[in-house]
Amino acid sequence: MTDTPPVGGQPAVPTSEPSADTPEAPPAAPEGPPARLWDRMRDDPQYAPEHLALEAVRRLGPEAAQWAARARAEHPGVSADALADQAARKFVNLARLSGAVSGAAGLPGAVLDVGVLAWTQARMVLHIAAAYEVDPLHNDRATDLLVLQRVHKVAESARLALGVAAGRERADALFGPGGQRPLGRVMLQLGVRLAQMAGVRAAKRMVAKIVPGAAIVLGTWANSSATKDLAQRSRALYGQRGVAVPEPRRR
């Protein structure tokens, strides 16, 4: 994991409406959150989903906007639904692979896996937003991520939590992180919060990876199913909200 922009995150653009006969490009390997974000989430695991959502909009929002703009320039007339379909398929495929990214067993491997899955899902949501011409760089996309991923039930509580997380980021930048806590307890809390963000099935799979042998029962369907459900919720939200003029950004 590095701070370089993740590779393989931009879905291929269809030249026409996707169909069952259109072959998909093989998915690239999924990428996880950048190292600095991992450090921030480990230092403040209670607000790990909020930190991930804020960083996703900052880092992945431009990628999604550039992809959508290039798609429309290269393929005039391509529909928003076609772009959203392609983005959803791409990232569902990546989600299937994310459960084995770390190659590590036990709690550390489980935390890495659900972190990669949550990051992949956030990338997908921002690409679907861009497909429907909803600005993926707008601050409200972080709120959308937390509600769509069911970390918070309503936008108001998500905004409050994002404000707290942003304040903690600024405080840490000025004064450094707070006191150290036992690493095992921190990793467990971080894993639970990220699994909550990635979906209930991801939480079950995290537990399964900690228990020897149980992971065999849960296949890649766990990640892909949670990501498909998230794609449907994202399309329902942004398909209704999509506009030709980007929203004004809040600073």
C-alpha positions as a printed Julia matrix, in Angstrom:
251×3 Matrix{Float64}:
   0.0     0.0     0.0
   1.4     3.34   -1.01
   0.34    6.94   -1.39
   0.45    6.72   -5.16
  -2.88    6.88   -6.99
  -4.42    3.39   -7.16
  -4.13    1.61  -10.47
  -6.83   -0.23  -12.3
  -9.58    1.82  -10.7
 -11.08    3.39  -13.81
 -13.66    1.22  -15.51
 -13.48    0.72  -19.24
 -15.97    2.77  -21.22
 -18.56    1.01  -23.37
 -18.81    2.12  -26.99
 -22.54    1.38  -26.86
 -25.18    0.17  -24.46
 -23.72   -2.86  -22.62
 -25.15   -6.25  -23.48
 -24.65   -9.84  -22.49
 -22.54  -10.34  -25.63
 -20.08   -7.57  -24.78
 -16.9    -9.04  -23.23
 -15.61   -7.34  -20.12
 -11.94   -6.46  -19.73
 -10.34   -8.58  -17.01
 -10.38   -6.73  -13.69
  -7.15   -5.32  -12.34
  -6.04   -6.2    -8.83
  -7.91   -4.17   -6.21
  -6.01   -1.46   -4.35
  -6.46   -0.56   -0.74
  -6.47    2.75    1.12
  -3.23    4.77    1.01
  -0.75    4.33    3.83
  -1.45    7.72    5.39
  -5.14    6.88    5.62
  -4.37    3.58    7.32
  -2.3     5.49    9.88
  -5.12    7.98   10.44
  -7.71    5.23   10.87
  -5.48    3.26   13.23
  -4.96    6.39   15.36
  -8.72    7.09   15.42
 -10.54    3.79   14.79
 -13.87    5.03   16.14
 -14.14    7.38   13.16
 -12.45    5.12   10.6
 -15.41    5.16    8.14
 -15.57    8.95    8.27
 -11.83    9.28    7.64
 -12.13    6.83    4.73
 -15.08    8.71    3.22
 -13.3    12.07    3.44
 -10.12   10.71    1.88
 -12.04    8.85   -0.82
 -13.71   12.04   -2.04
 -10.38   13.89   -2.0
  -8.38   11.16   -3.7
 -10.89    9.21   -5.8
 -13.33   11.98   -6.69
 -11.01   13.52   -9.33
 -10.4    10.06  -10.81
 -14.15    9.47  -11.17
 -14.77   12.92  -12.67
 -11.98   12.47  -15.22
 -13.25    9.04  -16.19
 -16.8    10.3   -16.8
 -15.62   13.35  -18.75
 -13.34   11.26  -20.94
 -16.08    8.7   -21.5
 -18.52   11.3   -22.75
 -15.89   12.96  -24.94
 -14.83    9.7   -26.55
 -18.35    8.26  -26.83
 -20.85   11.06  -27.45
 -24.38   10.01  -26.64
 -23.42    7.26  -24.2
 -26.13    7.08  -21.56
 -25.65    7.62  -17.87
 -27.18    4.19  -17.22
 -24.61    2.54  -19.5
 -21.73    4.22  -17.68
 -23.18    3.31  -14.29
 -23.65   -0.31  -15.4
 -20.03   -0.52  -16.51
 -18.72    1.02  -13.3
 -20.82   -1.32  -11.16
 -19.63   -4.44  -13.02
 -16.0    -3.37  -12.85
 -15.99   -2.76   -9.13
 -18.11   -5.77   -8.24
 -15.44   -7.84   -9.99
 -12.73   -6.07   -8.01
 -14.69   -6.65   -4.81
 -14.63  -10.4    -5.47
 -10.84  -10.25   -5.39
 -10.49   -7.99   -2.37
 -10.94  -10.74    0.19
  -7.55  -12.23   -0.57
  -5.5    -9.08   -1.12
  -3.54   -9.1     2.1
  -2.53  -12.74    2.0
  -2.36  -12.53    5.78
  -4.23  -14.61    8.33
  -5.87  -13.67   11.59
  -7.04  -10.25   12.69
  -4.48   -8.14   10.73
  -5.38   -9.87    7.48
  -9.09   -9.51    8.16
  -8.73   -5.78    8.84
  -6.74   -5.29    5.65
  -9.32   -7.21    3.63
 -12.33   -5.23    4.82
 -10.4    -1.99    4.38
  -9.66   -2.84    0.76
 -13.31   -3.77    0.22
 -14.62   -0.54    1.78
 -12.18    1.5    -0.38
 -13.23   -0.38   -3.54
 -16.89    0.24   -2.73
 -16.27    3.96   -2.15
 -14.55    4.18   -5.53
 -17.54    2.52   -7.17
 -20.03    4.91   -5.56
 -18.07    7.95   -6.76
 -17.86    6.56  -10.29
 -21.61    5.93  -10.33
 -22.19    9.49   -9.12
 -20.01   10.8   -11.93
 -21.89    8.64  -14.45
 -25.07   10.5   -13.5
 -23.3    13.9   -13.61
 -23.37   14.31   -9.84
 -20.11   15.98   -8.82
 -17.89   13.28   -7.22
 -15.62   15.95   -5.69
 -18.39   17.65   -3.72
 -18.16   17.42    0.06
 -21.65   15.91    0.19
 -20.35   12.74   -1.49
 -18.65   11.82    1.78
 -22.05   12.11    3.47
 -23.59    9.99    0.7
 -20.94    7.31    1.18
 -21.68    6.94    4.87
 -25.44    6.75    4.33
 -25.25    4.46    1.3
 -22.84    2.17    3.13
 -25.19    2.26    6.14
 -22.69    3.6     8.62
 -25.26    6.28    9.41
 -29.0     6.14    8.86
 -29.49    9.78    7.92
 -27.41   12.52    6.32
 -27.55   14.79    9.36
 -25.75   12.34   11.66
 -23.25   11.53    8.9
 -22.39   15.22    8.5
 -21.9    15.63   12.23
 -19.57   12.62   12.37
 -17.63   13.87    9.34
 -17.19   17.2    11.07
 -15.77   15.49   14.14
 -13.42   13.36   12.01
 -12.22   16.4    10.05
 -11.59   18.24   13.31
  -9.54   15.33   14.61
  -7.51   15.31   11.4
  -6.67   18.97   11.9
  -5.82   18.44   15.56
  -3.55   15.51   14.78
  -1.8    17.57   12.09
  -1.09   20.31   14.64
  -0.37   18.33   17.8
   0.2    14.76   16.67
  -1.98   11.74   17.5
  -3.16   11.04   21.03
  -1.83    8.47   23.44
  -1.12    4.94   22.32
  -3.6     2.14   23.08
  -3.11   -1.63   22.95
  -2.66   -2.55   19.29
  -4.89   -5.61   19.47
  -7.83   -3.6    20.8
  -7.26   -0.87   18.2
  -7.15   -3.39   15.34
 -10.32   -5.09   16.52
 -12.21   -1.79   16.73
 -10.85   -0.7    13.35
 -11.86   -4.0    11.77
 -15.38   -3.84   13.18
 -15.91   -0.26   11.97
 -14.58   -0.97    8.47
 -16.6    -4.18    8.24
 -19.71   -2.21    9.17
 -18.92    0.15    6.29
 -18.31   -2.68    3.83
 -21.52   -4.52    4.72
 -22.92   -7.1     7.14
 -21.61   -9.96    5.04
 -18.14   -8.44    5.16
 -18.33   -8.4     8.95
 -19.2   -12.09    8.97
 -16.36  -12.8     6.62
 -13.91  -10.91    8.8
 -14.88  -13.12   11.72
 -14.55  -16.16    9.5
 -11.02  -15.24    8.55
 -10.03  -15.01   12.21
 -11.47  -18.48   12.93
  -9.34  -21.14   11.2
 -11.23  -23.08    8.52
 -14.38  -20.99    8.64
 -13.33  -18.8     5.7
 -13.73  -21.78    3.36
 -17.49  -21.66    3.89
 -17.71  -18.0     2.87
 -16.64  -17.55   -0.74
 -16.14  -14.44   -2.82
 -19.93  -14.11   -3.05
 -19.87  -12.26    0.28
 -17.94   -9.3    -1.08
 -19.66   -9.21   -4.46
 -23.15   -9.49   -2.98
 -22.59   -6.58   -0.59
 -21.1    -4.51   -3.41
 -23.98   -5.31   -5.79
 -26.46   -4.17   -3.16
 -24.48   -0.94   -2.71
 -24.43   -0.38   -6.48
 -28.21   -0.66   -6.62
 -28.64    1.85   -3.8
 -26.16    4.22   -5.45
 -27.91    4.05   -8.81
 -31.27    4.68   -7.18
 -29.89    7.75   -5.4
 -27.88    9.31   -8.2
 -30.21    8.32  -11.01
 -32.84   10.58   -9.44
 -30.41   13.31   -8.43
 -28.37   13.52  -11.63
 -28.14   16.99  -13.17
 -26.29   18.52  -16.09
 -24.84   21.35  -13.98
 -22.48   20.29  -11.14
 -23.5    21.22   -7.62
 -21.68   24.18   -6.04
 -18.94   22.87   -3.78
 -18.88   23.68   -0.1
 -15.57   24.81    1.29
